[in-house]
């Protein structure tokens, strides 16, 4: 017999609803919804981007995110178990005081501390392209729903959109604090996060730019153990819009006061503690209406970029349209990338359609996709030759400079063959104009660090790829079905990255290969050996080559 349990005079709601999933449409976009996801053990999710954003988020809301690589993180880059453990400490936090019929009610959505006080229903949504995730809690007792969405924009960085909805038949007066916490300043690498966290806290400095909502998260200087200057010249930036007459808070120090009904004040500076960014506002919600607002975070911002952001905040009156348009542009770019790998299909089974899209997208993230189908930028090919073999580059410099700006890949190979130079032909075959590739790394594989290099320093596209030996060739196997004319180049790269005595390189990149150092006492060092998987990949590549180039294997 189960006895009713109380907190004070409030009975704990002990319903255990079933977990279920379905496809839904939100603002004309397809999402997969998991109802009652909080009844499941916490699980890990990745949010992708057409650019160099990365995010790994727990279903409990704790997360890490940033740009390019783990050294440019907005939230600490820990292993996945620690990210799960940092629930309520890292990432989103919302506290709402809702006055309904004269009574002020405390509500902290998604918090385990107050679970069971209200009858609630939680849902998790992720869109088809994988670049948006929504957390939603419906408070049935209060007649309110709160949701927040993480999405990204190449121009604006990481974006968090929050929405509060009133389902009551009467007005609701709302006071809230909403934002993100445990924000890293620029310049805190993984070693500092893991080993020097207390020292790093002492160097943290957060400032609110006057007359704006812009918070600057930076280090007073870079902690070093040498007698040399080490200035911190960049910052992580966070700003918000959408809540009129709001206050900005740069720490968690005042949150307890707000929970007790006290007034809190804007913070213009926070020193020596973990950074946070919260907005505090009051407003009324009429029945069946909602209020939305945005928080935007970006890494590695220099003084010029910060000044441009200040100007945008102060003078741009069309923020929502510009922001939503750039997010939509990123979504369409992702669709275009997946289309290159034949990831778009249409059948009566919509779940399989979306599963195929996701498989093709993650395959493209690992192995890359051609930058412009079979068209090659001659200037990029010249860079490849120069990097790979200065002697060949010098010998053929005049010929290379005479190439037209853009040339078809197979035309380039035919021209290289006419020179009867094995080294030049080898460099041509090894040249694969791929982009969007990165290593198969995430916080569950802390040794397998990724680096998303999609742009050069001047902003032009970076044609590059990188991956572990097995991952890169496994993903090229699928890509070869969409671009069979690149098969000779894939096979050439495969064979040139292998030794005659049966070993393969550990890491494959456009720039070359990296070899694992063998250690008889370290079982992980043996992953470079040719196993059954590697032999199967070679057989499949050769099988594809025979399919698309019958009778030419002997050549």
C-alpha positions as CSV (number, residue, x, y, z in Angstrom):
1,X,0.0,0.0,0.0
2,X,1.4,3.4,-1.0
3,X,0.8,6.2,1.4
4,X,0.4,9.8,0.1
5,X,3.6,11.8,0.7
6,X,3.5,15.5,1.4
7,X,5.9,18.5,1.3
8,X,4.4,20.7,4.0
9,X,0.7,20.7,3.2
10,X,1.2,19.9,-0.5
11,X,0.7,16.3,-1.7
12,X,3.4,15.1,-4.0
13,X,2.1,14.2,-7.5
14,X,3.4,10.6,-8.1
15,X,2.0,9.9,-11.5
16,X,4.4,8.1,-13.8
17,X,3.2,8.8,-17.4
18,X,4.4,6.7,-20.2
19,X,7.1,7.8,-22.6
20,X,5.9,8.2,-26.2
21,X,7.2,9.7,-29.4
22,X,5.6,11.2,-32.6
23,X,6.2,13.6,-35.4
24,X,4.7,17.1,-35.0
25,X,4.7,20.4,-36.8
26,X,5.9,23.5,-35.1
27,X,5.7,26.8,-37.0
28,X,5.7,24.9,-40.4
29,X,8.7,22.8,-39.4
30,X,8.9,19.1,-38.7
31,X,10.0,18.0,-35.3
32,X,10.2,14.7,-33.5
33,X,8.6,14.9,-30.0
34,X,9.4,12.8,-27.0
35,X,6.6,13.1,-24.4
36,X,7.5,12.6,-20.8
37,X,11.2,12.4,-21.6
38,X,12.0,13.1,-18.0
39,X,10.7,9.6,-17.2
40,X,13.8,8.2,-19.0
41,X,17.4,8.1,-17.8
42,X,19.3,11.2,-19.0
43,X,20.6,10.8,-22.5
44,X,23.0,12.7,-24.7
45,X,22.0,14.7,-27.8
46,X,24.0,16.6,-30.4
47,X,22.8,19.8,-32.0
48,X,24.4,20.4,-35.4
49,X,25.0,23.4,-37.7
50,X,25.9,24.2,-41.3
51,X,28.8,26.2,-39.9
52,X,31.3,25.5,-37.1
53,X,29.0,25.4,-34.1
54,X,28.9,22.4,-31.9
55,X,26.7,21.4,-29.0
56,X,26.3,18.4,-26.8
57,X,23.4,18.6,-24.5
58,X,21.9,16.2,-21.9
59,X,18.2,15.6,-21.8
60,X,18.3,17.2,-18.4
61,X,19.3,20.5,-19.9
62,X,23.0,20.6,-18.9
63,X,25.3,21.1,-21.9
64,X,28.5,22.1,-23.5
65,X,28.7,24.2,-26.7
66,X,30.9,26.5,-28.7
67,X,32.6,26.9,-32.0
68,X,35.3,25.2,-34.0
69,X,36.8,23.0,-31.2
70,X,36.6,22.4,-27.4
71,X,39.1,25.2,-26.9
72,X,36.4,27.7,-27.9
73,X,33.6,26.6,-25.5
74,X,30.8,28.7,-24.1
75,X,30.1,26.2,-21.4
76,X,32.8,23.8,-19.9
77,X,33.7,20.9,-22.1
78,X,33.6,17.9,-19.8
79,X,33.1,14.2,-20.4
80,X,29.4,13.2,-20.9
81,X,29.0,11.8,-17.4
82,X,30.0,15.1,-15.8
83,X,27.7,17.0,-18.2
84,X,24.8,14.9,-16.9
85,X,25.9,15.6,-13.4
86,X,26.0,19.4,-13.9
87,X,22.2,19.5,-14.1
88,X,21.0,22.8,-12.6
89,X,24.6,24.2,-12.5
90,X,25.5,24.5,-16.2
91,X,23.1,25.8,-18.9
92,X,19.5,27.1,-18.7
93,X,17.7,28.1,-15.6
94,X,14.3,29.8,-15.3
95,X,12.4,31.0,-12.2
96,X,8.8,32.3,-12.5
97,X,6.6,34.0,-10.0
98,X,3.1,33.9,-11.5
99,X,0.3,35.8,-9.9
100,X,-3.1,34.2,-10.7
101,X,-6.3,35.3,-9.0
102,X,-4.4,37.3,-6.4
103,X,-2.1,34.4,-5.4
104,X,1.6,34.5,-6.4
105,X,3.0,31.0,-7.3
106,X,6.6,29.9,-7.4
107,X,7.6,27.7,-10.4
108,X,11.0,26.6,-11.6
109,X,10.5,24.7,-14.9
110,X,12.6,21.5,-15.4
111,X,13.9,21.5,-11.8
112,X,14.1,18.3,-9.9
113,X,14.0,20.1,-6.6
114,X,10.3,20.9,-6.9
115,X,9.3,17.8,-8.8
116,X,5.9,16.5,-7.7
117,X,4.5,19.8,-6.3
118,X,2.7,20.6,-9.6
119,X,1.1,18.4,-12.1
120,X,3.4,18.9,-15.1
121,X,4.1,17.4,-18.5
122,X,7.5,17.7,-20.2
123,X,8.3,17.3,-23.9
124,X,11.5,17.3,-25.9
125,X,11.5,18.3,-29.6
126,X,14.3,18.1,-32.2
127,X,13.8,19.2,-35.8
128,X,14.5,17.1,-38.8
129,X,17.7,18.9,-39.7
130,X,19.1,18.6,-36.2
131,X,20.0,22.2,-35.7
132,X,17.1,23.0,-33.2
133,X,16.1,21.5,-29.9
134,X,13.2,22.5,-27.7
135,X,12.5,21.8,-24.1
136,X,8.9,22.3,-22.9
137,X,7.2,22.0,-19.6
138,X,3.4,22.4,-19.3
139,X,2.3,23.3,-15.8
140,X,-1.3,22.0,-15.8
141,X,-2.0,23.3,-12.3
142,X,-1.0,26.9,-13.1
143,X,-2.3,26.9,-16.7
144,X,1.2,27.9,-18.0
145,X,3.7,26.5,-20.5
146,X,7.3,27.4,-20.7
147,X,9.6,26.3,-23.5
148,X,13.1,27.2,-24.6
149,X,14.8,26.4,-27.9
150,X,18.5,26.2,-28.7
151,X,19.4,27.0,-32.3
152,X,22.4,28.5,-34.1
153,X,23.3,31.2,-36.7
154,X,26.6,31.8,-38.5
155,X,26.2,35.5,-37.9
156,X,24.8,35.6,-34.4
157,X,26.3,32.4,-32.7
158,X,24.2,30.3,-30.3
159,X,20.7,31.5,-29.8
160,X,18.3,30.6,-27.0
161,X,14.6,31.5,-27.6
162,X,12.3,31.4,-24.6
163,X,8.5,31.5,-24.7
164,X,5.9,31.6,-21.9
165,X,2.3,30.8,-22.8
166,X,-0.9,31.5,-20.8
167,X,-3.6,28.9,-21.1
168,X,-5.9,30.4,-18.4
169,X,-9.1,32.3,-18.9
170,X,-7.7,35.3,-17.0
171,X,-4.7,37.5,-17.0
172,X,-1.5,36.3,-15.3
173,X,1.0,38.8,-13.9
174,X,4.6,37.4,-14.4
175,X,7.9,38.1,-12.7
176,X,10.7,36.0,-14.0
177,X,14.4,35.4,-14.0
178,X,15.6,33.5,-17.1
179,X,19.1,32.8,-18.6
180,X,22.2,30.7,-18.7
181,X,24.9,29.9,-16.1
182,X,28.4,28.6,-15.8
183,X,29.5,30.7,-18.9
184,X,33.2,30.4,-19.8
185,X,35.2,33.5,-20.7
186,X,37.3,33.3,-23.8
187,X,40.8,31.7,-23.4
188,X,39.9,28.9,-20.9
189,X,41.1,25.6,-22.5
190,X,40.3,22.1,-21.5
191,X,43.4,21.8,-19.2
192,X,42.4,24.9,-17.3
193,X,38.8,23.6,-17.0
194,X,39.9,20.2,-15.6
195,X,42.9,21.1,-13.5
196,X,42.9,24.8,-12.7
197,X,39.2,25.6,-12.3
198,X,39.5,27.4,-8.9
199,X,42.4,29.5,-10.2
200,X,40.6,30.3,-13.4
201,X,37.6,31.5,-11.4
202,X,39.8,34.0,-9.7
203,X,40.8,35.4,-13.2
204,X,37.2,35.7,-14.4
205,X,35.8,39.1,-15.1
206,X,32.3,39.9,-16.4
207,X,31.1,43.3,-17.4
208,X,27.9,44.8,-18.6
209,X,28.3,47.3,-21.4
210,X,26.7,50.6,-20.4
211,X,23.2,51.3,-22.0
212,X,23.1,47.8,-23.6
213,X,22.2,44.3,-22.6
214,X,25.7,43.1,-23.7
215,X,27.7,41.1,-21.2
216,X,31.4,40.6,-21.8
217,X,32.9,37.4,-20.3
218,X,36.7,37.5,-20.2
219,X,39.8,36.8,-18.2
220,X,41.7,39.7,-16.5
221,X,44.7,37.9,-18.0
222,X,45.6,34.4,-19.2
223,X,46.9,32.4,-16.3
224,X,50.5,31.3,-17.0
225,X,53.4,30.1,-14.9
226,X,56.0,32.2,-16.7
227,X,57.3,35.8,-16.3
228,X,55.8,37.0,-19.6
229,X,52.8,39.2,-20.6
230,X,49.7,37.1,-21.4
231,X,46.8,39.5,-22.2
232,X,43.2,38.3,-22.7
233,X,42.3,40.3,-25.8
234,X,39.0,38.5,-26.7
235,X,35.8,37.8,-24.9
236,X,32.7,35.6,-24.9
237,X,29.7,37.8,-25.5
238,X,26.1,37.3,-24.3
239,X,23.2,39.7,-24.9
240,X,19.4,39.6,-25.0
241,X,16.3,41.3,-26.4
242,X,12.5,40.9,-26.3
243,X,11.8,41.7,-22.7
244,X,11.0,45.4,-22.2
245,X,12.5,47.2,-19.2
246,X,14.4,44.2,-18.2
247,X,17.3,44.0,-15.7
248,X,20.5,42.1,-16.5
249,X,22.2,39.9,-13.9
250,X,25.8,38.5,-14.3
251,X,25.8,35.9,-11.5
252,X,23.6,33.6,-9.5
253,X,24.1,35.6,-6.3
254,X,20.6,37.2,-6.3
255,X,18.5,34.2,-7.4
256,X,17.7,33.1,-3.8
257,X,16.5,36.6,-3.0
258,X,14.2,36.6,-6.1
259,X,12.8,33.2,-5.0
260,X,11.7,34.8,-1.7
261,X,10.0,37.7,-3.5
262,X,12.7,40.3,-3.0
263,X,13.6,42.9,-5.7
264,X,16.8,42.3,-7.5
265,X,19.1,44.8,-9.2
266,X,21.1,45.0,-12.4
267,X,24.7,43.8,-12.0
268,X,27.3,45.8,-14.0
269,X,30.3,43.7,-12.9
270,X,31.1,40.3,-11.5
271,X,34.6,39.4,-10.4
272,X,36.2,36.1,-9.3
273,X,33.2,33.8,-9.7
274,X,31.5,31.7,-12.4
275,X,29.8,33.8,-15.0
276,X,26.1,33.8,-15.7
277,X,23.6,35.8,-17.7
278,X,20.0,36.3,-16.6
279,X,17.3,38.7,-17.5
280,X,14.8,39.8,-15.0
281,X,11.4,41.3,-16.1
282,X,7.8,41.7,-15.2
283,X,4.8,41.6,-17.6
284,X,1.2,40.6,-17.9
285,X,0.0,37.8,-20.1
286,X,-3.6,37.9,-21.3
287,X,-5.4,34.6,-21.9
288,X,-4.2,32.4,-24.8
289,X,-1.2,34.7,-25.5
290,X,2.5,34.3,-25.2
291,X,5.7,36.2,-24.7
292,X,9.0,35.4,-26.4
293,X,12.5,36.7,-25.9
294,X,16.1,35.8,-27.0
295,X,19.5,35.3,-25.5
296,X,22.5,35.2,-27.9
297,X,26.0,33.9,-27.1
298,X,29.2,34.0,-29.1
299,X,32.8,33.1,-28.6
300,X,36.2,34.6,-29.5
301,X,35.0,38.2,-30.0
302,X,37.7,40.9,-30.5
303,X,37.2,44.7,-29.9
304,X,36.0,45.3,-33.5
305,X,33.4,42.6,-33.3
306,X,32.2,43.8,-29.9
307,X,31.8,47.4,-31.2
308,X,29.8,46.1,-34.1
309,X,27.6,44.1,-31.7
310,X,27.0,47.2,-29.6
311,X,26.0,49.2,-32.7
312,X,23.6,46.4,-33.7
313,X,22.0,46.2,-30.3
314,X,21.5,50.0,-30.1
315,X,20.4,50.8,-33.6
316,X,18.9,47.7,-35.4
317,X,15.2,47.8,-35.2
318,X,14.6,44.5,-37.1
319,X,16.5,42.1,-34.9
320,X,14.0,39.2,-34.9
321,X,13.6,39.1,-38.7
322,X,17.4,39.2,-39.3
323,X,18.0,36.6,-36.6
324,X,15.3,34.2,-37.8
325,X,16.3,34.7,-41.4
326,X,19.9,33.7,-40.7
327,X,18.8,30.6,-38.7
328,X,16.6,29.6,-41.7
329,X,19.6,30.2,-44.0
330,X,21.6,27.7,-41.9
331,X,18.8,25.2,-42.1
332,X,18.6,25.4,-45.8
333,X,22.3,25.1,-46.1
334,X,22.1,21.8,-44.1
335,X,19.5,20.5,-46.4
336,X,21.7,21.4,-49.4
337,X,24.6,19.5,-47.8
338,X,22.6,16.4,-47.2
339,X,21.2,16.6,-50.7
340,X,24.7,16.3,-52.1
341,X,25.0,12.9,-50.3
342,X,21.6,11.8,-51.6
343,X,20.1,12.1,-48.2
344,X,16.7,13.5,-49.4
345,X,14.0,10.9,-50.0
346,X,10.3,10.7,-50.0
347,X,8.3,7.6,-49.0
348,X,5.2,6.9,-47.1
349,X,7.2,6.1,-44.0
350,X,8.1,9.5,-42.6
351,X,10.2,8.2,-39.7
352,X,12.4,6.3,-42.2
353,X,12.7,9.4,-44.3
354,X,13.9,11.4,-41.4
355,X,16.2,8.6,-40.2
356,X,17.8,8.4,-43.7
357,X,18.3,12.2,-43.6
358,X,20.1,12.0,-40.2
359,X,22.3,9.1,-41.3
360,X,23.3,11.0,-44.5
361,X,24.0,14.2,-42.5
362,X,26.2,12.5,-39.9
363,X,28.0,10.6,-42.6
364,X,28.7,13.9,-44.4
365,X,29.9,15.5,-41.1
366,X,32.5,12.7,-40.8
367,X,33.7,12.3,-44.3
368,X,32.8,15.6,-45.9
369,X,31.0,16.5,-49.1
370,X,32.4,18.0,-52.4
371,X,32.6,21.7,-52.2
372,X,31.1,22.3,-55.6
373,X,30.3,18.8,-57.0
374,X,33.0,17.9,-59.5
375,X,34.3,21.5,-60.0
376,X,37.7,22.2,-58.7
377,X,39.1,25.6,-57.7
378,X,42.5,25.6,-59.4
379,X,43.9,28.0,-56.7
380,X,43.0,25.4,-54.0
381,X,44.6,22.6,-56.0
382,X,47.8,24.6,-56.3
383,X,47.8,25.1,-52.5
384,X,47.5,21.3,-52.1
385,X,50.5,20.6,-54.5
386,X,52.7,23.2,-52.8
387,X,51.9,21.9,-49.3
388,X,52.5,18.2,-50.3
389,X,55.6,18.4,-52.5
390,X,57.5,21.7,-53.0
391,X,59.7,20.0,-55.6
392,X,56.8,19.1,-57.8
393,X,55.2,22.5,-57.2
394,X,58.4,24.3,-58.3
395,X,58.8,22.1,-61.4
396,X,55.2,22.6,-62.6
397,X,54.7,26.2,-61.3
398,X,54.1,27.7,-64.7
399,X,51.7,25.0,-65.8
400,X,49.8,25.3,-62.5
401,X,49.4,29.0,-62.9
402,X,48.0,28.6,-66.4
403,X,45.1,26.5,-65.2
404,X,41.7,28.2,-65.6
405,X,40.2,29.3,-62.3
406,X,37.7,26.4,-62.3
407,X,38.2,23.0,-63.8
408,X,36.3,19.7,-63.7
409,X,37.9,17.1,-61.5
410,X,38.2,14.4,-64.2
411,X,39.5,16.9,-66.7
412,X,42.2,17.8,-64.2
413,X,43.2,14.1,-63.7
414,X,43.4,13.6,-67.5
415,X,45.7,16.6,-67.9
416,X,47.9,15.3,-65.1
417,X,48.2,11.9,-66.7
418,X,49.6,13.5,-69.9
419,X,52.7,14.7,-68.0
420,X,53.7,11.1,-67.3
421,X,54.9,12.2,-63.9
422,X,54.0,9.7,-61.2
423,X,54.5,12.1,-58.3
424,X,52.3,14.8,-60.0
425,X,49.6,12.2,-60.7
426,X,49.7,10.9,-57.2
427,X,49.2,14.4,-55.8
428,X,46.3,14.9,-58.2
429,X,44.6,11.7,-57.2
430,X,45.0,12.4,-53.5
431,X,43.4,15.8,-54.0
432,X,39.8,15.6,-52.9
433,X,37.9,19.0,-52.7
434,X,35.8,18.1,-49.7
435,X,34.4,20.3,-46.9
436,X,32.2,20.0,-43.8
437,X,34.3,17.2,-42.4
438,X,35.5,16.8,-38.8
439,X,36.7,14.0,-36.6
440,X,34.2,11.7,-34.9
441,X,34.7,13.3,-31.5
442,X,32.4,14.2,-28.6
443,X,32.6,14.3,-24.8
444,X,32.2,10.6,-24.6
445,X,35.5,10.2,-26.5
446,X,37.7,12.8,-24.8
447,X,40.8,11.5,-26.7
448,X,39.2,12.0,-30.1
449,X,39.2,15.8,-30.4
450,X,37.4,17.4,-33.3
451,X,38.3,20.6,-35.2
452,X,35.6,22.0,-37.4
453,X,37.5,24.0,-40.0
454,X,35.0,25.4,-42.5
455,X,36.5,28.8,-43.1
456,X,39.9,30.3,-43.7
457,X,41.1,33.3,-41.8
458,X,39.8,35.6,-44.6
459,X,36.3,34.1,-44.4
460,X,36.6,32.0,-47.6
461,X,35.5,28.4,-47.5
462,X,38.1,26.0,-46.2
463,X,38.3,22.8,-48.3
464,X,39.6,20.2,-45.8
465,X,38.7,16.9,-44.2
466,X,39.9,15.0,-41.1
467,X,38.9,11.7,-39.4
468,X,40.2,8.5,-37.9
469,X,41.3,6.0,-40.5
470,X,38.2,3.7,-40.2
471,X,35.7,6.5,-39.9
472,X,36.9,8.5,-42.9
473,X,37.0,5.5,-45.3
474,X,33.8,4.1,-44.0
475,X,32.0,7.4,-44.7
476,X,33.7,7.8,-48.1
477,X,32.3,4.4,-49.0
478,X,28.8,5.9,-48.9
479,X,29.9,9.1,-50.5
480,X,31.3,7.2,-53.4
481,X,27.8,6.1,-54.4
482,X,26.9,9.8,-54.9
483,X,30.2,10.9,-56.5
484,X,31.7,7.8,-58.2
485,X,34.3,9.9,-60.2
486,X,36.1,10.6,-56.9
487,X,36.6,6.8,-56.3
488,X,40.1,6.7,-57.8
489,X,41.1,9.5,-55.5
490,X,39.6,7.7,-52.5
491,X,41.4,4.5,-53.3
492,X,44.6,6.4,-53.8
493,X,44.3,8.0,-50.4
494,X,43.5,4.7,-48.9
495,X,46.5,2.9,-50.3
496,X,48.9,5.7,-49.7
497,X,47.8,5.8,-46.0
498,X,48.6,2.1,-45.5
499,X,51.8,0.2,-45.2
500,X,52.8,-3.0,-47.0
501,X,53.2,-4.8,-43.7
502,X,49.5,-4.3,-42.7
503,X,49.3,-1.1,-40.7
504,X,47.2,2.0,-41.4
505,X,47.5,5.6,-40.2
506,X,45.6,6.6,-37.1
507,X,44.3,9.9,-38.5
508,X,43.6,11.0,-42.1
509,X,43.5,14.6,-43.1
510,X,43.8,16.6,-46.4
511,X,47.2,17.8,-45.2
512,X,48.5,14.2,-44.7
513,X,48.4,11.4,-42.2
514,X,49.2,10.9,-38.6
515,X,50.6,7.6,-37.3
516,X,49.8,6.0,-34.0
517,X,52.9,5.3,-31.8
518,X,52.8,1.7,-30.9
519,X,53.1,0.9,-27.2
520,X,53.0,-2.8,-26.2
521,X,51.7,-1.8,-22.7
522,X,48.8,0.3,-24.1
523,X,46.0,-1.7,-25.8
524,X,44.6,1.5,-27.3
525,X,47.7,1.9,-29.4
526,X,46.9,-1.1,-31.5
527,X,44.0,0.5,-33.3
528,X,46.2,1.2,-36.3
529,X,46.5,-2.4,-37.3
530,X,44.7,-3.7,-40.4
531,X,41.7,-5.7,-39.1
532,X,38.7,-7.3,-40.7
533,X,36.9,-3.9,-40.9
534,X,39.8,-2.3,-42.9
535,X,40.0,-5.2,-45.3
536,X,36.2,-5.0,-45.8
537,X,36.4,-1.3,-46.6
538,X,39.1,-1.9,-49.2
539,X,37.1,-4.6,-50.8
540,X,34.0,-2.4,-50.9
541,X,35.9,0.5,-52.5
542,X,37.3,-1.8,-55.1
543,X,33.9,-3.3,-55.7
544,X,32.5,0.2,-56.3
545,X,35.4,1.0,-58.5
546,X,34.7,-2.0,-60.7
547,X,31.0,-1.0,-60.8
548,X,31.7,2.5,-62.0
549,X,34.9,1.8,-63.9
550,X,34.5,-1.7,-65.3
551,X,37.7,-3.2,-66.6
552,X,39.9,-0.4,-65.4
553,X,41.2,-2.0,-62.1
554,X,44.2,-3.4,-64.0
555,X,45.1,0.1,-65.2
